[in-house]
């Protein structure tokens, strides 16, 4: 991906944090792709796909790495937010992560654990939260026959955080302020990125 130095994020911890906060990604394996939920475990990503979906076979068969793409907060930036709007054009601020690595198929115990972990991660906390234990064990086995779990060992994290770092500190602050009520998450990223780049 085109990634100028002032937008490039190299810290894997920052990129893992973005993926954790925005876990619905696009898995690219050769000419196959799928939109899937992911869990981050250090330098591993875990997900699952429907067994009929050809993406998992392509991912496991190789020969090259697969890529998982995640889009974080993003939004329109108006020229009116800059100190000299008559000399500016609209743009878009965004955060994206590309994670590349080798994929392998999970064994059955790993797949079951993935399903448990996905529910634990995304269900609201509390005694009424849905868990896999609410289902009949035979039904769970049938469901597990219909999906394939994947583990991607990430060998390369790439991040592009285009967050007004190429603007003056005053313009970056104005963008963050304009976004504050429209998109608080993006506003916070713009502020953080520009503090770090100064």
Backbone as a printed PyTorch tensor [residue, N CA C, xyz], in Angstrom:
tensor([[[  0.8480,  -1.1760,   0.0000],
         [  0.0000,   0.0000,   0.0000],
         [  0.8880,   1.2310,   0.0000]],

        [[  0.4260,   2.2650,  -0.6700],
         [  1.1430,   3.5420,  -0.6640],
         [  1.0760,   4.0920,   0.7520]],

        [[  2.2610,   4.3710,   1.3220],
         [  2.3010,   4.7060,   2.7360],
         [  3.4560,   5.6630,   3.0240]],

        [[  3.2550,   6.9790,   2.7860],
         [  4.3180,   7.9460,   3.0760],
         [  4.7790,   7.8590,   4.5300]],

        [[  6.0280,   8.2050,   4.7420],
         [  6.6510,   8.0310,   6.0610],
         [  5.8810,   8.7230,   7.1760]],

        [[  5.3150,   9.9110,   6.9080],
         [  4.6390,  10.6410,   7.9950],
         [  3.3130,  10.0110,   8.3880]],

        [[  2.8020,   9.0540,   7.5910],
         [  1.5810,   8.3390,   7.9550],
         [  1.8610,   6.9100,   8.4250]],

        [[  3.0830,   6.4550,   8.2960],
         [  3.4170,   5.0630,   8.5480],
         [  3.5030,   4.7890,  10.0530]],

        [[  2.7870,   3.7630,  10.5020],
         [  2.8410,   3.3300,  11.9010],
         [  3.5730,   1.9930,  11.9520]],

        [[  4.6750,   1.9580,  12.6840],
         [  5.5100,   0.7590,  12.7260],
         [  5.3560,  -0.0620,  14.0050]],

        [[  4.7220,   0.4890,  15.0000],
         [  4.6230,  -0.1850,  16.2940],
         [  3.5310,  -1.2570,  16.2490]],

        [[  3.9210,  -2.5500,  16.2950],
         [  2.9040,  -3.6160,  16.2480],
         [  1.8780,  -3.5170,  17.3740]],

        [[  2.2810,  -2.9990,  18.5310],
         [  1.3260,  -2.8780,  19.6470],
         [  0.2080,  -1.9040,  19.2940]],

        [[  0.5320,  -0.7980,  18.6370],
         [ -0.4780,   0.1720,  18.2120],
         [ -1.4080,  -0.4700,  17.1900]],

        [[ -0.8310,  -1.2550,  16.2700],
         [ -1.6270,  -1.8770,  15.2160],
         [ -2.5160,  -2.9800,  15.7800]],

        [[ -2.0030,  -3.7560,  16.7200],
         [ -2.8300,  -4.7840,  17.3630],
         [ -3.9870,  -4.1390,  18.1310]],

        [[ -3.7250,  -2.9940,  18.7600],
         [ -4.7720,  -2.2730,  19.4890],
         [ -5.8800,  -1.8260,  18.5280]],

        [[ -5.4970,  -1.3400,  17.3440],
         [ -6.4900,  -0.9340,  16.3480],
         [ -7.3160,  -2.1230,  15.8760]],

        [[ -6.6550,  -3.2560,  15.6290],
         [ -7.3820,  -4.4500,  15.1800],
         [ -8.3210,  -4.9380,  16.2770]],

        [[ -7.8770,  -4.9090,  17.5080],
         [ -8.7310,  -5.3280,  18.6270],
         [ -9.9720,  -4.4380,  18.7210]],

        [[ -9.7860,  -3.1420,  18.4900],
         [-10.9110,  -2.2090,  18.5610],
         [-11.8230,  -2.2830,  17.3350]],

        [[-11.2900,  -2.7730,  16.2000],
         [-12.0410,  -2.8420,  14.9330],
         [-11.8040,  -4.2150,  14.3030]],

        [[-12.3870,  -5.2580,  14.9020],
         [-12.0160,  -6.6360,  14.5780],
         [-12.6550,  -7.2410,  13.3340]],

        [[-13.5300,  -6.5160,  12.6590],
         [-14.1480,  -7.0750,  11.4620],
         [-13.2710,  -6.7190,  10.2750]],

        [[-12.6340,  -7.7400,   9.6910],
         [-11.6390,  -7.4940,   8.6570],
         [-11.9440,  -8.2000,   7.3560]],

        [[-11.0880,  -7.9320,   6.3930],
         [-11.1710,  -8.5260,   5.0630],
         [ -9.9790,  -9.4560,   4.9030]],

        [[-10.2500, -10.7560,   4.7190],
         [ -9.1920, -11.7290,   4.5000],
         [ -8.9960, -11.9130,   3.0040]],

        [[ -7.7660, -11.7060,   2.5350],
         [ -7.4010, -11.8790,   1.1310],
         [ -6.4400, -13.0530,   1.0230]],

        [[ -6.8450, -14.0320,   0.2310],
         [ -6.0050, -15.2150,   0.0060],
         [ -6.0210, -15.4920,  -1.4940]],

        [[ -4.9470, -15.1320,  -2.1830],
         [ -4.9400, -15.2490,  -3.6300],
         [ -6.0490, -14.3900,  -4.2080]],

        [[ -6.9090, -14.9920,  -5.0400],
         [ -8.0160, -14.2290,  -5.6260],
         [ -9.3230, -14.4290,  -4.8660]],

        [[ -9.2370, -15.0040,  -3.6720],
         [-10.4180, -15.1750,  -2.8190],
         [-10.3790, -14.1460,  -1.6950]],

        [[-11.5630, -13.7400,  -1.2670],
         [-11.6350, -12.8240,  -0.1310],
         [-12.8910, -13.0950,   0.6760]],

        [[-12.8410, -12.7110,   1.9370],
         [-13.9970, -12.8890,   2.8260],
         [-13.9480, -11.8370,   3.9200]],

        [[-15.1140, -11.3810,   4.3380],
         [-15.2570, -10.4470,   5.4450],
         [-15.5480, -11.2670,   6.7020]],

        [[-14.6610, -11.1640,   7.7000],
         [-14.7320, -12.0550,   8.8560],
         [-14.3940, -11.3230,  10.1480]],

        [[-14.8950, -11.8120,  11.2910],
         [-14.4530, -11.2840,  12.5850],
         [-13.1610, -11.9740,  13.0050]],

        [[-12.2590, -11.2180,  13.6110],
         [-10.9600, -11.7420,  14.0320],
         [-10.7330, -11.4800,  15.5100]],

        [[ -9.9720, -12.3670,  16.1280],
         [ -9.4390, -12.1400,  17.4670],
         [ -7.9290, -12.0210,  17.3450]],

        [[ -7.3460, -11.1210,  18.1260],
         [ -5.8980, -10.8980,  18.1180],
         [ -5.2970, -11.5410,  19.3470]],

        [[ -4.2930, -12.3760,  19.1250],
         [ -3.5340, -12.9890,  20.2190],
         [ -2.0560, -12.7780,  19.9240]],

        [[ -1.5030, -11.6580,  20.3770],
         [ -0.1130, -11.3510,  20.0710],
         [  0.0700, -11.2120,  18.5730]],

        [[  0.9310, -12.0370,  17.9960],
         [  1.1590, -11.9990,  16.5570],
         [  0.3600, -13.0660,  15.8230]],

        [[ -0.7400, -13.4860,  16.4120],
         [ -1.6450, -14.4110,  15.7310],
         [ -3.0360, -13.7980,  15.6250]],

        [[ -3.6640, -14.0670,  14.4950],
         [ -5.0680, -13.7120,  14.2960],
         [ -5.8600, -15.0010,  14.1890]],

        [[ -7.0120, -15.0440,  14.8440],
         [ -7.8790, -16.2190,  14.7540],
         [ -9.2180, -15.8000,  14.1640]],

        [[ -9.7440, -16.6520,  13.2860],
         [-11.0410, -16.4030,  12.6730],
         [-11.6250, -17.7180,  12.1950]],

        [[-12.8070, -17.6560,  11.6250],
         [-13.3900, -18.8550,  11.0170],
         [-14.2180, -18.4550,   9.8060]],

        [[-14.3770, -19.4010,   8.9010],
         [-15.1620, -19.1820,   7.6830],
         [-16.0780, -20.3740,   7.4760]],

        [[-17.1250, -20.1610,   6.7110],
         [-18.0180, -21.2640,   6.3520],
         [-17.2280, -22.2860,   5.5280]],

        [[-17.4420, -23.5600,   5.7910],
         [-16.7100, -24.6110,   5.0860],
         [-16.8400, -24.4950,   3.5610]],

        [[-18.0200, -24.1300,   3.0100],
         [-18.1080, -24.0010,   1.5470],
         [-17.3520, -22.7950,   0.9770]],

        [[-16.9540, -21.8510,   1.8190],
         [-16.2520, -20.6550,   1.3540],
         [-14.8440, -21.0400,   0.9010]],

        [[-14.4850, -20.7920,  -0.3600],
         [-13.1720, -21.2190,  -0.8540],
         [-11.9980, -20.4480,  -0.2590]],

        [[-12.2610, -19.3540,   0.4620],
         [-11.1630, -18.5470,   0.9690],
         [-10.2710, -19.3400,   1.9240]],

        [[-10.8500, -20.2110,   2.7340],
         [-10.0320, -20.8990,   3.7230],
         [ -9.0990, -21.9100,   3.0560]],

        [[ -9.5800, -22.6000,   2.0190],
         [ -8.7030, -23.5480,   1.3140],
         [ -7.5340, -22.8160,   0.6600]],

        [[ -7.8280, -21.6810,   0.0280],
         [ -6.7680, -20.8940,  -0.6070],
         [ -5.7920, -20.3770,   0.4400]],

        [[ -6.3190, -19.9640,   1.5920],
         [ -5.4570, -19.4410,   2.6560],
         [ -4.4960, -20.5070,   3.1710]],

        [[ -5.0020, -21.6960,   3.3680],
         [ -4.1820, -22.7810,   3.9260],
         [ -3.2340, -23.3540,   2.8780]],

        [[ -3.6930, -23.4390,   1.6270],
         [ -2.8900, -24.0520,   0.5690],
         [ -1.7230, -23.1800,   0.1250]],

        [[ -1.7920, -21.8880,   0.3740],
         [ -0.7010, -21.0160,  -0.0520],
         [ -0.7240, -20.7710,  -1.5510]],

        [[  0.4040, -20.5610,  -2.1920],
         [  1.7460, -20.6900,  -1.6450],
         [  2.2090, -19.4750,  -0.8520]],

        [[  1.6510, -18.3150,  -1.1240],
         [  2.1170, -17.1030,  -0.4610],
         [  1.3660, -16.8010,   0.8060]],

        [[  1.7210, -15.6820,   1.4240],
         [  1.0140, -15.2840,   2.6390],
         [ -0.3860, -14.7840,   2.3250]],

        [[ -1.2190, -14.7650,   3.3450],
         [ -2.5390, -14.1430,   3.2530],
         [ -2.4280, -12.7510,   3.8770]],

        [[ -3.4000, -11.9070,   3.5810],
         [ -3.4370, -10.5590,   4.1540],
         [ -4.8030, -10.3360,   4.7760]],

        [[ -4.7990,  -9.8540,   6.0000],
         [ -6.0370,  -9.4160,   6.6610],
         [ -5.9860,  -7.8960,   6.7390]],

        [[ -7.0580,  -7.2480,   6.2880],
         [ -7.1260,  -5.7900,   6.2240],
         [ -8.1960,  -5.3040,   7.1950]],

        [[ -7.8190,  -4.3360,   8.0100],
         [ -8.7330,  -3.7890,   9.0090],
         [ -8.8170,  -2.2770,   8.8410]],

        [[-10.0300,  -1.7520,   8.8810],
         [-10.2490,  -0.3110,   8.7800],
         [-10.6870,   0.2020,  10.1450]],

        [[ -9.9210,   1.1530,  10.6490],
         [-10.2550,   1.7740,  11.9250],
         [-11.1140,   3.0040,  11.7130]],

        [[-11.0850,   3.9170,  12.6660],
         [-11.8720,   5.1390,  12.5210],
         [-11.4670,   5.8740,  11.2450]],

        [[-12.4500,   6.4720,  10.5790],
         [-12.1630,   7.2190,   9.3600],
         [-13.2650,   8.2400,   9.1390]],

        [[-12.9240,   9.2950,   8.4310],
         [-13.9410,  10.2970,   8.1670],
         [-13.4550,  11.4380,   7.3030]],

        [[-14.4190,  12.1300,   6.7450],
         [-14.2210,  13.2770,   5.8680],
         [-13.6320,  14.4450,   6.6450]],

        [[-12.7020,  15.1560,   6.0100],
         [-12.1240,  16.3720,   6.5870],
         [-12.4270,  17.5220,   5.6350]],

        [[-13.1580,  18.5070,   6.1140],
         [-13.5550,  19.6620,   5.3030],
         [-12.4430,  20.6990,   5.2520]],

        [[-12.2390,  21.3260,   4.0910],
         [-11.2880,  22.4400,   4.0160],
         [-11.6550,  23.5800,   4.9660]],

        [[-12.9410,  23.6780,   5.3120],
         [-13.3810,  24.7480,   6.2020],
         [-12.7860,  24.6290,   7.6050]],

        [[-12.2430,  23.4690,   7.9200],
         [-11.6760,  23.2760,   9.2520],
         [-10.2460,  23.8130,   9.3630]],

        [[ -9.6320,  24.1660,   8.2560],
         [ -8.2540,  24.6540,   8.2640],
         [ -8.2150,  26.1680,   8.4380]],

        [[ -7.0510,  26.6860,   8.7930],
         [ -6.9060,  28.1290,   8.9920],
         [ -7.0240,  28.8910,   7.6750]],

        [[ -6.6900,  28.2530,   6.5520],
         [ -6.7960,  28.9060,   5.2400],
         [ -7.6170,  28.0160,   4.3000]],

        [[ -8.9310,  27.9380,   4.4960],
         [ -9.7490,  27.0070,   3.7160],
         [ -9.7610,  27.2980,   2.2160]],

        [[ -9.5000,  28.5480,   1.8460],
         [ -9.5280,  28.8940,   0.4230],
         [ -8.3470,  28.2920,  -0.3390]],

        [[ -7.3610,  27.7650,   0.3770],
         [ -6.1830,  27.1810,  -0.2740],
         [ -6.1110,  25.6680,  -0.0600]],

        [[ -7.2360,  25.0720,   0.3320],
         [ -7.2450,  23.6480,   0.6690],
         [ -8.3340,  22.9150,  -0.1200]],

        [[ -8.2480,  21.5930,  -0.0970],
         [ -9.2810,  20.7370,  -0.6990],
         [ -9.7240,  19.7220,   0.3530]],

        [[-10.8980,  19.1120,   0.1490],
         [-11.3260,  18.0740,   1.0950],
         [-10.3630,  16.8900,   1.0900]],

        [[-10.3440,  16.1830,   2.1930],
         [ -9.5410,  14.9590,   2.2860],
         [-10.2540,  13.9880,   3.2110]],

        [[ -9.6000,  12.8730,   3.4980],
         [-10.1630,  11.8380,   4.3620],
         [ -9.0840,  11.4260,   5.3510]],

        [[ -9.4080,  11.4080,   6.6070],
         [ -8.5020,  10.8710,   7.6240],
         [ -8.9230,   9.4420,   7.9250]],

        [[ -7.9370,   8.5650,   8.1420],
         [ -8.2690,   7.1620,   8.3780],
         [ -7.1020,   6.4150,   9.0130]],

        [[ -7.4530,   5.2600,   9.5690],
         [ -6.4670,   4.3370,  10.1240],
         [ -6.7480,   2.9590,   9.5390]],

        [[ -5.7210,   2.3450,   8.9390],
         [ -5.8630,   0.9990,   8.3930],
         [ -4.6780,   0.1470,   8.8280]],

        [[ -4.9410,  -1.1400,   8.9420],
         [ -3.9040,  -2.1060,   9.3060],
         [ -3.9490,  -3.2470,   8.3050]],

        [[ -2.7880,  -3.6280,   7.8040],
         [ -2.6360,  -4.8300,   6.9820],
         [ -1.7690,  -5.7960,   7.7740]],

        [[ -2.2460,  -6.9990,   7.9420],
         [ -1.4900,  -8.0450,   8.6500],
         [ -1.2770,  -9.1990,   7.6790]],

        [[ -0.0090,  -9.5160,   7.4080],
         [  0.3090, -10.5710,   6.4560],
         [  1.0030, -11.7230,   7.1650]],

        [[  0.6560, -12.9380,   6.7550],
         [  1.3060, -14.1030,   7.3410],
         [  0.7730, -15.3890,   6.7620]],

        [[  1.2560, -16.4710,   7.3040],
         [  0.8540, -17.8080,   6.8660],
         [ -0.3580, -18.2570,   7.6790]],

        [[ -1.2710, -18.9230,   6.9870],
         [ -2.4860, -19.4150,   7.6480],
         [ -2.4190, -20.9290,   7.7830]],

        [[ -3.0350, -21.4120,   8.8410],
         [ -3.1900, -22.8640,   9.0190],
         [ -4.5900, -23.1310,   9.5330]],

        [[ -5.0680, -24.3280,   9.2530],
         [ -6.3790, -24.7390,   9.7370],
         [ -6.2800, -25.1420,  11.1980]],

        [[ -7.2640, -24.7500,  11.9680],
         [ -7.3210, -25.1300,  13.3830],
         [ -7.7650, -26.5760,  13.5260]],

        [[ -7.3060, -27.1800,  14.6040],
         [ -7.8660, -28.4620,  15.0180],
         [ -9.2080, -28.2310,  15.6990]],

        [[ -9.9280, -29.2920,  15.9360],
         [-11.2730, -29.1730,  16.4980],
         [-11.2960, -28.5260,  17.8860]],

        [[-10.3930, -28.9050,  18.8010],
         [-10.4110, -28.2280,  20.1090],
         [-10.1390, -26.7230,  19.9930]],

        [[ -9.2300, -26.3470,  19.0910],
         [ -8.9550, -24.9220,  18.8800],
         [-10.1800, -24.1960,  18.3340]],

        [[-10.8920, -24.8500,  17.4300],
         [-12.0820, -24.2400,  16.8430],
         [-13.1450, -24.0150,  17.9120]],

        [[-13.3430, -25.0070,  18.7500],
         [-14.3180, -24.8410,  19.8330],
         [-13.9100, -23.6830,  20.7410]],

        [[-12.6220, -23.6040,  21.0650],
         [-12.1500, -22.5130,  21.9180],
         [-12.3380, -21.1560,  21.2390]],

        [[-12.1290, -21.0990,  19.9260],
         [-12.3680, -19.8600,  19.1880],
         [-13.8170, -19.4090,  19.3450]],

        [[-14.7550, -20.3420,  19.2140],
         [-16.1760, -19.9920,  19.3400],
         [-16.4930, -19.4890,  20.7450]],

        [[-15.8990, -20.1250,  21.7390],
         [-16.0690, -19.6710,  23.1330],
         [-15.4980, -18.2620,  23.2810]],

        [[-14.2940, -18.0560,  22.7400],
         [-13.6210, -16.7630,  22.8890],
         [-14.3310, -15.6450,  22.1240]],

        [[-14.8740, -15.9450,  20.9480],
         [-15.6080, -14.9340,  20.1910],
         [-16.8310, -14.4560,  20.9750]],

        [[-17.5820, -15.4060,  21.5320],
         [-18.7560, -15.0140,  22.3220],
         [-18.3370, -14.2130,  23.5450]],

        [[-17.2730, -14.6420,  24.2180],
         [-16.8100, -13.9260,  25.4050],
         [-16.3670, -12.5070,  25.0560]],

        [[-15.7830, -12.3310,  23.8850],
         [-15.2880, -11.0140,  23.4700],
         [-16.4270, -10.0620,  23.0680]],

        [[-17.4490, -10.5860,  22.4140],
         [-18.4440,  -9.6940,  21.8290],
         [-19.7950,  -9.6610,  22.5440]],

        [[-20.0940, -10.6470,  23.3690],
         [-21.3370, -10.5990,  24.1450],
         [-21.2130,  -9.5510,  25.2500]],

        [[-22.3020,  -8.8380,  25.5500],
         [-22.2540,  -7.9270,  26.6940],
         [-21.9760,  -8.7330,  27.9670]],

        [[-21.1760,  -8.1990,  28.8690],
         [-20.8690,  -8.9390,  30.0940],
         [-22.0900,  -9.1000,  30.9850]],

        [[-22.0520, -10.1250,  31.8030],
         [-23.1330, -10.3310,  32.7540],
         [-23.6670, -11.7440,  32.7050]],

        [[-24.5010, -12.0850,  33.6590],
         [-24.9940, -13.4630,  33.7700],
         [-25.9010, -13.8890,  32.6210]],

        [[-26.4640, -12.9380,  31.8970],
         [-27.3580, -13.2690,  30.7890],
         [-26.6250, -13.4200,  29.4520]],

        [[-25.3050, -13.2620,  29.4640],
         [-24.5370, -13.3270,  28.2170],
         [-24.6790, -14.7050,  27.5740]],

        [[-24.7410, -14.7210,  26.2480],
         [-24.8240, -15.9840,  25.5190],
         [-23.4730, -16.6780,  25.5530]],

        [[-23.5000, -17.9910,  25.7750],
         [-22.2940, -18.8140,  25.7070],
         [-22.6170, -20.0670,  24.9000]],

        [[-21.5850, -20.7190,  24.4550],
         [-21.7400, -21.9470,  23.6830],
         [-22.4340, -23.0300,  24.5070]],

        [[-22.2760, -22.9650,  25.8180],
         [-22.8870, -23.9640,  26.7030],
         [-24.4140, -23.9220,  26.6900]],

        [[-24.9990, -22.8820,  26.1240],
         [-26.4580, -22.7980,  26.0260],
         [-27.0130, -23.7370,  24.9480]],

        [[-26.1300, -24.2400,  24.0940],
         [-26.5740, -25.1090,  23.0030],
         [-26.4160, -26.5790,  23.3660]],

        [[-27.2440, -27.3920,  22.7660],
         [-27.1070, -28.8420,  22.9060],
         [-25.7570, -29.2580,  22.3250]],

        [[-24.9680, -30.0980,  23.0280],
         [-23.6550, -30.4970,  22.5280],
         [-23.6860, -31.1170,  21.1260]],

        [[-24.7220, -31.8750,  20.8130],
         [-24.8290, -32.4540,  19.4750],
         [-24.9960, -31.3880,  18.4050]],

        [[-25.7520, -30.3500,  18.7400],
         [-25.9420, -29.2480,  17.8020],
         [-24.6350, -28.4980,  17.5820]],

        [[-23.8660, -28.3070,  18.6640],
         [-22.5590, -27.6430,  18.5480],
         [-21.6570, -28.4280,  17.6030]],

        [[-21.6540, -29.7410,  17.7390],
         [-20.8300, -30.5760,  16.8590],
         [-21.2590, -30.4160,  15.4020]],

        [[-22.5500, -30.3760,  15.1620],
         [-23.0450, -30.1770,  13.7960],
         [-22.5940, -28.8300,  13.2430]],

        [[-22.7100, -27.7900,  14.0530],
         [-22.2990, -26.4580,  13.6220],
         [-20.8040, -26.4150,  13.3110]],

        [[-20.0110, -27.0810,  14.1360],
         [-18.5670, -27.0640,  13.9320],
         [-18.1710, -27.7990,  12.6520]],

        [[-19.0170, -28.7050,  12.1950],
         [-18.7470, -29.3700,  10.9180],
         [-18.9230, -28.4220,   9.7310]],

        [[-19.6480, -27.3260,   9.9560],
         [-19.9730, -26.3920,   8.8710],
         [-19.0070, -25.2190,   8.7570]],

        [[-18.0410, -25.1320,   9.6720],
         [-17.0910, -24.0140,   9.6360],
         [-15.6630, -24.5310,   9.7420]],

        [[-14.7330, -23.6800,   9.3850],
         [-13.3100, -23.9970,   9.4720],
         [-12.6220, -22.8540,  10.2050]],

        [[-11.8720, -23.1870,  11.2310],
         [-11.1150, -22.1820,  11.9690],
         [ -9.7480, -21.9740,  11.3460]],

        [[ -9.2900, -20.7310,  11.3610],
         [ -7.9820, -20.3840,  10.8080],
         [ -7.1570, -19.6260,  11.8340]],

        [[ -5.8760, -19.9290,  11.8410],
         [ -4.9000, -19.1630,  12.6090],
         [ -3.9240, -18.5760,  11.6060]],

        [[ -3.7450, -17.2710,  11.6900],
         [ -2.7700, -16.5960,  10.8310],
         [ -1.6310, -16.1170,  11.7220]],

        [[ -0.4550, -16.6430,  11.4550],
         [  0.7470, -16.1880,  12.1650],
         [  1.2610, -14.9510,  11.4310]],

        [[  1.0900, -13.7830,  12.0320],
         [  1.4260, -12.5310,  11.3550],
         [  2.9410, -12.3590,  11.3230]],

        [[  3.4540, -12.2280,  10.1210],
         [  4.8830, -12.0060,   9.9140],
         [  5.1920, -10.5560,   9.6030]],

        [[  4.1670,  -9.8150,   9.1850],
         [  4.3720,  -8.4090,   8.8230],
         [  3.1160,  -7.5970,   9.1550]],

        [[  3.3060,  -6.6320,  10.0390],
         [  2.2460,  -5.6770,  10.3640],
         [  2.5400,  -4.3880,   9.6060]],

        [[  1.5520,  -3.8530,   8.9030],
         [  1.6770,  -2.5680,   8.2280],
         [  0.5380,  -1.6770,   8.6850]],

        [[  0.8670,  -0.4600,   9.0490],
         [ -0.1780,   0.4640,   9.4500],
         [ -0.0470,   1.7920,   8.7440]],

        [[ -1.1720,   2.3140,   8.3290],
         [ -1.2150,   3.6670,   7.7780],
         [ -2.2350,   4.4490,   8.5760]],

        [[ -1.7410,   5.4630,   9.2650],
         [ -2.5910,   6.3330,  10.0540],
         [ -2.5130,   7.7160,   9.4370]],

        [[ -3.4040,   8.0030,   8.5140],
         [ -3.4470,   9.3050,   7.8370],
         [ -4.3360,  10.2030,   8.6860]],

        [[ -3.6960,  10.9510,   9.5840],
         [ -4.4220,  11.6550,  10.6310],
         [ -3.9670,  13.1070,  10.7610]],

        [[ -3.7910,  13.7600,   9.6280],
         [ -3.4160,  15.1840,   9.5790],
         [ -1.9970,  15.4590,  10.0650]],

        [[ -1.1290,  14.4380,  10.0700],
         [  0.2530,  14.6710,  10.4970],
         [  1.0020,  15.5820,   9.5320]],

        [[  0.5200,  15.7090,   8.2940],
         [  1.1760,  16.5590,   7.3050],
         [  0.6540,  18.0020,   7.3590]],

        [[ -0.1230,  18.3170,   8.3670],
         [ -0.6710,  19.6650,   8.5420],
         [  0.0400,  20.3670,   9.6910]],

        [[ -0.1580,  21.6530,   9.7760],
         [  0.4140,  22.4070,  10.8930],
         [ -0.2270,  21.9350,  12.1900]],

        [[  0.4640,  22.1310,  13.3170],
         [ -0.1530,  21.7580,  14.5980],
         [ -1.5130,  22.4400,  14.8160]],

        [[ -1.6330,  23.6950,  14.3530],
         [ -2.9020,  24.4100,  14.5160],
         [ -4.0040,  23.7520,  13.6810]],

        [[ -3.6990,  23.4110,  12.4190],
         [ -4.7090,  22.7670,  11.5740],
         [ -5.0810,  21.3850,  12.1080]],

        [[ -4.0880,  20.6270,  12.5680],
         [ -4.3850,  19.2990,  13.1270],
         [ -5.3060,  19.4330,  14.3430]],

        [[ -5.0380,  20.4370,  15.1860],
         [ -5.8890,  20.6570,  16.3670],
         [ -7.3010,  21.0580,  15.9360]],

        [[ -7.4130,  21.8650,  14.8860],
         [ -8.7320,  22.2790,  14.3870],
         [ -9.5030,  21.0780,  13.8320]],

        [[ -8.8040,  20.1730,  13.1350],
         [ -9.4460,  18.9580,  12.6180],
         [ -9.9340,  18.1030,  13.7750]],

        [[ -9.0690,  17.8950,  14.7740],
         [ -9.4650,  17.0880,  15.9320],
         [-10.6870,  17.6880,  16.6160]],

        [[-10.7120,  19.0100,  16.7520],
         [-11.8440,  19.6650,  17.4040],
         [-13.1160,  19.5260,  16.5820]],

        [[-13.0090,  19.6760,  15.2560],
         [-14.1920,  19.5390,  14.3980],
         [-14.7480,  18.1200,  14.4510]],

        [[-13.8660,  17.1500,  14.6030],
         [-14.2910,  15.7540,  14.6580],
         [-14.7900,  15.3420,  16.0450]],

        [[-14.4930,  16.1510,  17.0550],
         [-14.7680,  15.7530,  18.4460],
         [-16.2000,  15.2970,  18.6630]],

        [[-17.1760,  16.0150,  18.1240],
         [-18.5650,  15.6070,  18.3160],
         [-19.0510,  14.6790,  17.2010]],

        [[-18.4350,  14.7680,  16.0230],
         [-18.8570,  13.9270,  14.8970],
         [-18.3390,  12.4970,  15.0340]],

        [[-17.0740,  12.3680,  15.4320],
         [-16.4350,  11.0520,  15.5320],
         [-15.3620,  11.1050,  16.6140]],

        [[-15.7520,  10.9060,  17.8850],
         [-14.7940,  11.0240,  18.9840],
         [-13.5750,  10.1010,  18.8420]],

        [[-13.7760,   8.8900,  18.3190],
         [-12.6480,   7.9570,  18.1860],
         [-11.6290,   8.4880,  17.1860]],

        [[-12.1040,   9.0120,  16.0650],
         [-11.1930,   9.5730,  15.0640],
         [-10.5310,  10.8340,  15.5970]],

        [[-11.2790,  11.6650,  16.2960],
         [-10.7140,  12.8690,  16.9010],
         [ -9.5720,  12.5180,  17.8480]],

        [[ -9.7760,  11.4980,  18.6780],
         [ -8.7440,  11.0840,  19.6280],
         [ -7.5010,  10.5880,  18.8990]],

        [[ -7.6930,   9.8440,  17.8020],
         [ -6.5450,   9.3650,  17.0290],
         [ -5.7830,  10.5250,  16.4000]],

        [[ -6.4930,  11.4970,  15.8500],
         [ -5.8370,  12.6600,  15.2510],
         [ -5.0050,  13.3810,  16.3110]],

        [[ -5.5830,  13.6010,  17.4750],
         [ -4.8540,  14.2820,  18.5550],
         [ -3.6270,  13.4970,  18.9700]],

        [[ -3.7940,  12.1900,  19.1750],
         [ -2.6760,  11.3530,  19.6150],
         [ -1.5710,  11.2910,  18.5610]],

        [[ -1.9490,  11.1280,  17.3050],
         [ -0.9490,  11.0240,  16.2270],
         [ -0.1550,  12.3040,  16.1130]],

        [[ -0.7980,  13.4180,  16.2670],
         [ -0.1030,  14.6870,  16.0990],
         [  0.7350,  15.0580,  17.3120]],

        [[  0.3530,  14.6090,  18.4960],
         [  1.2350,  14.7800,  19.6530],
         [  2.4930,  13.9620,  19.4550]],

        [[  2.3300,  12.7330,  18.9480],
         [  3.4780,  11.8430,  18.7660],
         [  4.4090,  12.3110,  17.6640]],

        [[  3.8830,  13.0090,  16.6540],
         [  4.7120,  13.4100,  15.5180],
         [  5.4450,  14.7200,  15.7370]],

        [[  5.1700,  15.4000,  16.8290],
         [  5.8360,  16.6980,  17.0820],
         [  7.1390,  16.5030,  17.8170]]])
